[in-house]
Amino acid sequence: MKRFALSLLVLLACVSTVPLASGAGDTTVSISGTATVTNGTANGDTVTVTPLDRNYRRVGQSVNATVTNGTFTAANVTNASLYYVRLSHDGLAHYALTNETDGISFDLGPTLSGRVVSENGSAVSNAQLLVASPTGPPVGQVNASENGTFSVGPLKSNTTYTLWMRMAGVPYKKTVTTGTNATNVRFVKRAPTDDDGVLTVSGGNPASHVMQVSPQQNSTGLSVVETLTVRNTGDRPFVGPVRVALPNGATPTGAMFRNRQTTFSRRGSDVIINATIAANDTAQIGVAYDLENRSIRKSVDHDTDRLAVVLQGYNLSEVSHSSNLRPGSAPISMLTNDKALRSGDEIRVHVPKTAQQSANGGSGNGGNGGTDFPTVVMVLSFLSIVIGGILAYRAL
């Protein structure tokens, strides 16, 4: 459960462990608001305010305040684009992300309660549940009783929370929206499936399937890193192998699952990665490989809503590709799909030697012809921020 909780701490990591961004504000402001609890009081609770820039990087020190008579004021907070506000009450944490300096409101009241059961309706005893906020970080943990019942609160009204549970290494997920209360919740522990027909490649940002193509340092071939956001559309956890198709002539050099390197196997033209994905949840899967030639020709193994081929260090005008791809509107060389791809659809990209922009721009991450998978993933993460901003701009 501890490892599982850490996967939900992305935003908390941004506000607590990332070094201060350069250009932090020179002035300070006061951040104020109210905190109320139905049938109780928030007086004496701690509120923590962290200033952030628009990229969610911390630009000043966190400032604490205490709730007094239902109000709080955090003084001398670095002036910033955003403020991440956390209220700690009765062992639970509640969050607000805002660009306002006043009028922030925490109104706690509803209770979330229910029962953990198996598919036949019998109680699942002593299950440990993690309650996550809408922004991801955990609100708190609760242990179910011998007969499977659990209760946690007070929480925010009209707010969607996610319940997480892991048993025998299998993740379970359920979303619940609070009204006046959210009682009689049934959290069903269903037997997992290994049928990869429940998997689609969707929900990624900026794309669900990203291929980063770069030159090999000491070779005429290509290095490729593919990252897929795989969604489990079924009603039960998926536990089993996930296939990622390789182009002809590819030599796999590494694999990643949930941002960590993992083992993989080769089965024909596919790389096989073992995965555990909760129902209605997503996970990132990545494969790195080298190509001796300069052509990428492959079929996608899963239905895919958005694909992006990022051609690092190449001139897009000299790259040829299949008709189901088109140049993307971006300051970097990129191809994307015109419409959703179906499992079995083929994509083709040919990158001639003449497309390489320069010796510096074309130097890849391959070392002696191989791909340094962790380094490439870090570069890909940076590129995703760039592309994400472009796609968001185009959508406005």
TACORJO-V774706 format. One record per pair of residues at least 6 apart in sequence whose C-alpha atoms are under 8 Angstrom apart, sorted by the first residue. I is the first residue (numbers start at 1). J is the second residue. D is the distance in Angstrom with one decimal. If there is no record, write none. Layout:
i=[I;I]
j=[J;J]
d=[D;D]
This chain:
i=[1;1;1;4;5;5;8;8;8;8;9;9;9;10;10;11;11;11;11;12;14;14;14;15;15;15;15;15;15;16;18;18;19;19;20;20;20;20;21;21;21;21;22;23;24;24;24;24;24;25;25;25;25;25;26;26;27;27;28;28;28;28;28;29;29;29;29;29;29;30;30;30;30;30;30;31;31;31;31;31;31;31;31;32;32;32;32;32;32;32;32;33;33;33;33;33;33;33;33;34;34;34;34;34;34;34;34;35;35;35;35;35;35;35;35;35;36;36;36;36;36;37;37;37;37;38;38;38;39;41;42;42;42;42;43;43;43;43;43;44;44;44;45;45;45;45;45;46;46;46;46;46;46;46;47;47;47;47;47;47;47;47;47;47;48;48;48;48;48;48;48;48;49;49;49;49;49;49;49;49;49;50;50;50;50;50;50;50;50;50;51;51;51;51;51;51;51;51;51;51;51;51;51;52;52;52;52;52;52;52;52;53;53;53;53;54;54;56;59;59;60;60;61;61;62;63;63;63;63;64;65;65;65;66;66;67;81;82;82;82;82;83;83;83;83;84;84;84;84;85;85;85;85;86;86;86;86;87;87;87;87;88;91;92;92;92;93;93;93;94;94;94;94;95;95;96;106;107;107;108;108;108;108;109;109;109;109;109;109;109;110;110;110;110;110;110;110;110;110;110;111;111;111;111;111;111;111;111;111;112;112;112;112;112;112;112;112;112;112;113;113;113;113;113;113;113;113;114;114;114;114;114;114;114;114;115;115;115;115;115;115;115;115;115;115;116;116;116;116;116;116;116;116;116;116;116;116;117;117;117;117;117;117;117;118;118;118;118;119;119;119;119;123;123;123;124;124;124;124;125;125;125;125;125;126;126;126;126;126;126;127;127;127;127;127;127;128;128;128;128;128;128;129;129;129;129;129;129;129;130;130;130;130;130;130;130;130;131;131;131;131;131;131;131;131;131;132;132;132;132;132;132;132;133;133;133;133;134;134;134;134;142;142;142;143;144;144;155;156;157;157;157;157;158;158;158;158;159;159;159;160;160;160;160;161;161;161;161;162;162;162;162;163;163;163;163;164;164;164;164;165;165;165;166;170;170;170;170;170;170;171;171;171;171;172;172;172;172;172;173;173;173;173;174;176;190;190;191;191;192;192;192;192;193;193;193;193;193;194;194;194;194;195;195;196;196;196;196;198;198;198;199;199;199;199;199;199;200;200;200;200;200;200;200;201;201;201;201;201;201;201;201;201;201;202;202;202;202;202;202;202;202;203;203;203;203;204;204;205;205;206;206;206;206;206;207;207;207;208;208;208;208;208;208;208;208;209;209;209;209;209;209;209;209;210;210;210;210;210;210;210;211;211;211;211;211;211;211;211;212;212;212;212;212;212;212;212;213;213;213;213;213;213;213;213;214;214;214;214;214;214;214;214;214;214;214;215;215;215;215;215;215;215;215;215;215;216;216;216;216;216;216;216;216;216;216;216;216;217;217;217;217;217;217;217;217;218;218;218;219;219;219;220;220;220;220;221;221;221;221;221;222;222;222;222;222;223;223;223;223;223;223;223;223;223;223;224;224;224;224;224;225;225;225;225;225;225;225;226;226;226;227;227;227;227;228;228;228;229;229;229;229;230;230;230;230;231;231;231;231;231;232;232;232;232;232;232;232;233;233;233;234;234;235;235;236;236;237;237;237;237;238;238;238;238;238;239;239;239;239;240;240;240;241;241;241;241;242;242;242;242;243;243;243;243;243;244;244;244;244;244;244;245;245;245;245;245;245;245;246;246;246;246;247;247;247;247;247;248;248;248;248;249;249;249;250;250;250;250;251;251;251;252;252;252;252;252;253;253;253;253;253;253;253;254;254;254;254;254;254;254;254;254;255;255;255;255;255;255;255;255;255;255;256;256;256;256;256;256;257;257;257;257;257;257;258;258;258;259;259;261;262;263;264;264;264;264;265;265;265;266;271;273;277;288;288;289;289;290;290;290;294;294;294;294;295;295;295;295;296;296;296;296;297;297;297;297;298;298;298;299;299;299;299;299;300;300;300;300;300;300;300;301;301;302;302;302;303;303;303;303;304;304;304;304;305;305;305;306;306;306;306;306;307;307;308;308;308;308;309;309;309;310;310;310;310;311;311;311;312;312;312;312;313;313;313;313;313;313;313;314;314;314;314;314;314;315;315;315;315;316;316;316;316;317;318;318;318;318;319;319;319;319;319;320;320;320;321;321;321;321;322;322;322;324;324;324;324;325;325;325;325;325;326;326;326;326;327;327;327;327;328;328;328;329;330;330;356;365;365;365;365;366]
j=[128;165;166;166;130;138;132;136;137;138;136;137;138;136;137;56;135;136;137;137;56;57;58;50;52;56;57;58;84;58;57;58;57;58;57;58;59;60;53;57;58;59;59;59;59;60;78;79;80;59;60;78;79;80;78;79;78;79;75;76;77;78;79;75;76;77;78;79;101;73;74;75;76;77;101;49;73;74;75;77;100;101;102;71;72;73;74;101;102;103;104;71;72;73;102;103;104;105;106;67;70;71;72;103;104;105;106;42;67;70;71;72;105;106;107;108;42;70;106;107;108;107;108;109;154;107;108;109;109;70;67;68;70;89;66;67;68;69;70;66;67;68;66;67;87;88;89;64;65;66;67;87;88;89;64;65;66;67;72;74;85;86;87;88;62;63;64;65;74;85;86;87;62;63;64;74;77;83;84;85;86;58;60;61;62;63;77;83;84;85;58;59;60;61;62;77;78;79;80;81;82;83;84;58;59;60;80;81;82;83;84;59;80;81;82;81;82;82;78;80;77;78;77;78;77;74;75;76;77;74;72;73;74;72;73;73;99;97;98;99;100;97;98;99;100;95;96;97;98;95;96;97;98;93;94;95;96;93;94;95;106;94;140;139;140;153;138;139;140;106;133;139;155;133;135;104;156;156;157;154;155;156;157;153;154;155;156;157;180;181;153;154;155;156;157;178;179;180;181;182;151;152;153;154;155;178;181;182;183;151;152;153;154;155;178;181;182;183;185;149;150;151;152;182;183;184;185;149;150;151;183;184;185;186;187;123;144;147;148;149;150;184;185;186;187;123;124;125;127;144;148;149;150;186;187;188;189;123;124;148;186;187;188;189;124;188;189;190;188;189;190;191;146;147;148;146;147;148;189;144;145;146;147;148;143;144;145;146;147;148;143;144;145;148;165;167;141;142;143;144;165;166;141;142;143;144;163;164;165;138;139;140;141;142;163;164;165;138;139;140;141;142;161;162;163;164;138;139;140;161;162;163;164;139;160;161;162;159;160;161;162;150;151;152;150;150;151;178;178;178;179;180;181;177;178;179;180;177;178;179;175;176;177;178;175;176;177;178;173;174;175;176;173;174;175;176;171;172;173;174;171;172;173;172;192;237;239;276;277;278;237;276;277;278;189;236;237;278;279;278;279;280;281;187;182;236;237;236;237;236;237;238;239;236;237;238;239;240;238;239;240;241;238;240;238;240;241;242;232;233;234;230;231;232;233;234;302;230;231;232;233;302;303;304;208;209;228;229;230;231;302;303;304;305;208;209;229;230;231;304;305;306;229;230;231;282;228;229;384;388;384;385;387;388;391;306;307;308;227;228;229;230;304;305;306;307;226;227;228;229;304;306;307;308;226;227;228;307;308;309;310;224;225;226;227;307;308;309;310;224;225;226;309;310;311;312;380;222;223;224;225;309;310;311;312;222;223;224;311;312;313;314;362;363;364;365;221;222;223;312;313;356;362;363;364;366;222;223;290;363;364;365;366;367;368;369;370;371;362;363;364;365;366;367;368;369;367;368;369;292;368;369;292;293;294;353;290;291;292;293;294;290;291;292;293;294;288;289;290;291;364;365;366;369;370;371;288;289;290;291;371;286;287;288;289;373;376;377;286;287;288;284;285;286;287;284;285;286;282;283;284;285;282;283;284;285;277;280;281;282;283;238;277;278;279;280;281;282;279;280;281;279;280;279;280;278;279;276;277;278;279;275;276;277;278;279;274;275;276;277;274;275;276;272;273;274;275;272;273;274;275;270;271;272;273;301;270;271;272;287;300;301;269;270;271;298;299;300;301;269;270;271;298;269;296;297;298;299;269;296;297;298;291;292;293;289;290;291;292;289;290;291;271;287;288;289;290;287;288;289;290;370;371;373;261;262;263;264;287;288;289;371;373;261;262;263;264;273;285;286;287;288;373;262;263;284;285;286;287;273;275;283;284;285;286;283;284;285;284;285;374;273;273;271;272;273;274;271;272;273;272;287;285;283;371;373;370;371;369;370;371;350;351;352;353;348;349;350;351;347;348;349;350;346;347;348;349;346;347;348;343;344;345;346;347;341;342;343;344;345;346;347;343;344;342;343;344;340;341;342;343;340;341;342;343;339;340;341;336;337;339;340;341;336;337;334;335;336;337;334;335;336;332;333;334;335;332;333;334;332;333;361;362;333;356;357;358;361;362;363;333;355;356;357;361;362;333;355;356;357;327;333;334;355;355;351;352;354;355;349;350;351;352;355;349;350;351;347;348;349;350;347;348;349;337;338;339;347;335;336;337;338;347;335;336;337;338;333;334;335;336;334;335;336;390;387;390;362;371;372;375;376;372]
d=[7.9;7.7;6.6;7.8;7.3;7.1;7.7;5.4;5.3;6.8;6.8;5.1;7.4;7.5;7.4;7.9;7.7;7.2;6.8;6.5;6.4;5.8;6.8;6.6;7.3;7.3;6.5;5.3;7.8;7.5;6.7;6.7;7.9;7.0;7.0;5.3;5.0;6.5;7.9;6.2;6.2;5.3;7.4;7.8;4.9;6.7;7.6;8.0;7.5;7.3;8.0;6.0;5.3;6.3;7.2;7.2;6.1;5.6;7.9;5.0;5.1;4.4;4.8;6.5;5.5;5.2;6.3;5.6;7.5;6.4;5.5;4.4;5.9;6.0;6.6;7.7;5.5;5.1;6.6;7.2;8.0;4.6;5.7;7.4;5.5;4.2;6.3;6.3;4.7;6.6;6.5;5.7;5.6;6.7;5.6;4.9;4.3;5.6;8.0;7.9;5.6;4.3;6.1;7.3;6.3;4.9;6.2;6.0;7.1;5.2;6.0;7.6;6.0;4.6;5.9;7.8;5.7;5.9;6.3;5.0;6.1;6.0;4.7;5.7;7.5;7.8;6.3;4.8;7.7;7.5;6.4;7.9;6.3;6.9;7.6;4.9;5.1;6.0;6.0;5.7;5.3;6.4;5.7;5.4;7.1;6.1;5.8;6.7;5.8;4.8;6.5;6.0;5.6;7.6;5.6;5.1;6.0;7.2;7.5;8.0;6.9;5.5;4.5;6.5;6.5;5.7;4.5;6.4;7.9;5.7;5.1;6.6;5.5;5.3;6.4;7.1;7.6;6.4;5.7;4.6;6.5;7.0;7.1;6.6;4.4;6.6;7.8;5.6;5.1;6.5;5.8;5.7;5.7;7.3;7.0;7.0;6.2;7.2;5.6;7.5;6.0;4.7;6.4;4.5;5.4;7.5;5.9;6.3;5.0;5.8;7.2;6.4;6.0;5.2;6.0;6.0;6.7;7.7;7.2;7.1;7.4;5.5;7.6;7.5;7.5;6.3;7.5;7.7;6.4;6.2;6.3;6.1;5.1;6.0;7.7;8.0;6.0;6.9;5.6;4.5;7.7;5.8;5.4;6.0;7.7;7.2;5.9;4.7;6.7;5.6;5.1;6.3;7.9;6.6;5.6;4.6;6.5;5.7;5.1;6.4;7.8;6.5;7.2;5.3;5.2;7.9;7.3;4.7;6.7;7.9;7.4;6.2;7.9;7.5;8.0;7.8;7.3;5.9;7.3;5.4;5.0;4.7;6.8;7.3;4.8;5.6;6.3;6.7;7.6;8.0;6.4;5.3;5.2;6.4;6.0;6.6;7.0;5.5;4.4;7.0;6.9;5.8;4.5;5.3;6.2;7.8;5.2;6.1;7.1;5.7;5.3;6.2;8.0;7.6;7.1;6.3;4.7;5.7;7.8;7.5;5.4;4.1;6.3;6.3;4.7;6.2;6.1;5.6;5.6;6.6;5.7;4.5;4.1;5.8;7.5;7.5;7.6;7.9;5.0;4.2;6.0;7.1;6.3;5.3;6.2;6.1;5.5;7.7;7.5;7.4;4.8;6.4;7.9;6.1;4.7;5.9;7.1;4.5;5.0;6.6;7.0;6.2;5.0;6.0;6.3;5.5;4.8;6.3;6.2;6.3;5.6;7.8;7.8;5.3;5.0;7.5;6.8;5.1;7.9;6.6;6.0;4.4;5.6;4.9;6.1;4.8;5.2;5.5;7.9;6.5;5.8;5.1;7.6;7.1;7.3;7.9;7.1;6.0;4.5;6.2;6.3;7.7;5.6;5.3;6.1;7.4;6.4;5.6;5.0;6.9;7.7;6.1;4.5;6.5;5.8;5.0;6.5;5.8;5.4;5.5;6.0;7.7;6.7;5.8;4.9;6.5;4.1;5.3;7.2;5.8;5.1;6.4;7.6;5.8;7.5;5.3;6.7;7.5;6.0;5.8;7.4;7.0;7.4;6.8;6.6;4.6;8.0;7.9;7.2;5.4;5.5;6.5;7.7;6.1;4.9;5.0;7.8;5.3;5.4;7.7;6.6;5.5;4.1;6.5;5.7;5.4;6.1;7.8;6.9;5.7;4.3;6.3;5.6;5.1;6.1;7.6;7.2;5.7;4.7;6.7;5.9;5.0;6.5;6.0;7.8;7.1;7.5;6.6;8.0;7.6;6.7;7.1;6.7;5.1;7.1;7.8;6.5;5.1;6.8;6.0;6.5;7.6;7.6;6.9;7.3;5.6;7.4;6.6;7.3;5.6;4.6;5.5;6.1;6.8;6.3;5.0;6.0;7.6;5.6;5.3;4.8;7.3;7.4;7.8;7.7;7.9;7.8;6.9;5.7;5.3;5.3;6.4;5.5;4.8;6.1;7.8;7.0;5.7;5.3;6.7;7.2;5.5;5.2;6.4;5.8;6.9;6.4;5.5;4.6;5.9;6.2;5.9;4.6;6.7;5.0;7.9;6.0;6.3;6.1;6.0;5.6;7.2;6.7;7.9;7.2;7.6;7.8;5.4;7.5;6.5;6.2;7.8;6.3;4.6;7.0;5.2;5.6;6.2;7.9;5.7;5.0;7.7;7.0;6.8;5.4;6.1;7.1;5.8;4.5;6.5;7.2;6.4;4.6;6.3;5.6;5.2;6.5;5.8;4.9;5.9;7.3;6.6;5.7;4.4;6.6;7.9;6.2;4.7;6.0;5.5;5.2;6.4;6.0;4.8;6.2;6.9;7.0;6.7;5.9;4.6;6.8;7.2;6.0;4.9;5.9;5.8;5.3;6.5;6.3;5.1;6.6;7.9;6.9;7.6;5.4;7.6;6.4;4.8;5.8;7.9;7.7;8.0;5.7;6.1;4.9;7.9;5.3;5.6;7.9;6.8;5.1;7.0;5.3;7.6;7.8;5.2;7.1;8.0;8.0;5.4;5.2;7.0;5.8;6.1;6.4;5.9;7.5;5.7;5.4;7.8;7.9;5.8;7.0;7.3;7.7;7.6;7.3;5.4;4.4;5.0;5.5;5.8;5.0;6.7;7.0;6.0;7.5;6.0;4.6;6.3;7.4;7.8;6.7;8.0;7.3;6.3;5.7;5.5;6.2;7.8;7.9;7.0;5.7;4.3;6.5;7.7;7.2;7.7;5.4;5.3;6.4;6.6;5.7;4.2;6.6;5.5;5.2;6.2;6.3;5.6;4.5;6.5;5.3;5.4;6.1;7.1;7.8;6.7;5.7;4.2;6.7;6.8;6.4;6.8;5.5;5.2;5.7;6.3;6.4;5.2;7.7;5.6;6.6;5.3;7.2;6.8;4.9;7.1;5.7;4.3;4.8;7.5;5.6;5.1;6.3;7.1;7.5;5.8;4.5;6.7;5.4;5.6;6.7;5.9;5.4;4.3;6.1;5.6;5.3;6.1;6.6;5.9;5.8;4.9;6.7;6.7;5.4;5.2;6.6;7.7;7.6;6.3;6.0;4.4;6.4;6.7;6.5;6.3;6.1;5.5;5.5;6.9;6.3;7.3;5.7;5.2;4.6;7.9;7.5;7.4;6.6;7.2;6.0;6.8;7.5;6.1;5.6;4.9;7.4;5.2;5.2;6.5;7.6;7.1;5.8;4.0;6.5;7.8;5.5;5.1;7.2;7.1;6.5;7.7;7.4;7.7;7.7;7.6;5.9;5.1;7.0;7.9;6.1;5.8;5.6;6.4;6.3;7.6;7.6;5.4;4.4;6.2;7.5;5.2;7.9;7.9;5.6;4.7;6.4;7.9;7.3;7.4;5.9;4.7;6.4;5.9;5.2;6.5;7.0;7.9;7.6;7.8;7.0;6.6;5.6;5.0;7.5;5.8;5.1;6.9;6.0;7.7;8.0;6.6;6.6;6.3;7.8;6.8;7.6;6.5;7.0;6.0;5.4;6.4;7.8;7.4;5.8;4.3;6.2;7.8;5.5;5.0;6.2;7.1;5.8;4.5;6.6;5.5;5.7;6.7;7.5;5.2;5.3;4.1;6.3;7.7;7.4;5.5;5.5;5.9;6.5;7.8;5.0;6.0;6.6;4.4;7.5;7.5;5.7;4.4;4.7;5.8;5.0;6.3;7.6;7.3;4.5;6.3;7.3;6.4;7.7;6.4;7.8;5.4;5.8;6.6;5.6;4.5;7.2;5.4;4.9;6.3;7.6;6.1;4.5;6.6;7.7;5.3;5.8;7.7;6.8;7.6;7.3;7.9;6.0;5.6;7.2;4.6;4.7;7.7;6.7;5.2;4.5;5.2;7.8;7.0;6.6;5.0;6.3;5.9;7.7;5.3;7.2;7.2;7.9;7.4;7.2;7.5;5.4;7.1;5.9;5.1;6.8;6.7;5.8;5.2;6.9;7.6;5.2;4.3;6.2;5.8;4.9;6.6;5.8;6.0;7.5;7.1;6.1;5.3;4.5;6.1;7.5;5.3;5.5;6.1;6.7;7.8;5.9;4.5;6.3;5.3;5.2;5.8;7.7;7.0;6.4;5.9;5.7;5.9;7.3;6.5;5.8]
